[in-house]
Amino acid sequence: MTGHDNGSINAAVASARATLGIDVREPARTWSVARLHPGARDFLLVVFGAVERASAIAAVDPISGEVLESAHLPGREPHALITADEAILRAGFGPDTTARLVWDPSPASRSRFYPLWQLQSEKRKAWVDSVRGNVWHTLDTPRGGG
């Protein structure tokens, strides 16, 4: 978790706990997610519960503490994000790759709860779904009917 101090992370987790009614003993994991659209606010993705059994999820503005979106989960499955290294491997990028979690609505993800790893090397760029691991070479919306 980078980009935010522990105080703002703790405040964001506390805000998500209050909104969702989550017990303070429930473990929480956080990820910093950048927005691609200029002017859009970055957010913290907060997942509650054991790694293998996520019980709730929230997207929280790390500055204001506002819960942008939240949901209770069944608590039967993980909601774990793959690592940057795993995303780089899946996309076939090399060690000179930079990776950051990003999100804006796109064909690759319509939900803040499914951010993408944006991978950038000197020669190319790709995005990897952080939960499913699917690789996208463009985020452009396809033209035409459907």
C-alpha positions, 0 to 999 in steps of 0.5 A, a space after each residue: 500500500 503506497 501513496 497514503 499515510 497510515 493515518 488516512 488509511 486507518 481513517 478510510 478503513 474506519 469509515 468503511 467499517 462504520 458504513 458497512 457495520 463491520 466489527 473492528 476485529 474483522 481483518 481489512 486489506 487495502 490497495 491504493 487505486 489511481 483514476 485514469 480520468 483527469 480530475 477524478 479522485 483516487 480511492 482506496 479499495 478496502 476488502 474485509 474478512 479472511 483472505 480466502 473468505 471476503 465478507 465486505 468491500 468498499 471504495 473510499 476517498 482517502 482524503 475525505 473518508 467518504 465511502 464511494 461504494 460498498 457491498 457485503 459479500 457472501 464470505 465464501 470466496 476470496 476477493 484477492 488482487 493479484 500482485 503487480 509481479 503476477 500481472 507483469 508475468 501474465 502480460 508477458 512484460 519484462 523486468 523494466 515494467 512499471 505497474 500501478 492499480 488504476 480504474 475508470 469505467 471501461 470494457 475491462 472493468 465497470 466496477 471500482 471493486 475490480 481495478 486493473 494493473 496498468 503496465 508500462 514498459 518503454 515499448 508498450 502498455 497493457 492492463 491486467 484485471 487484478 482479480 481475474 487476470 485477463 490481459 487487455 491491450 486497449 481500454 477503448 470502447 469498441 465501435 459498432 452495435 452489439 
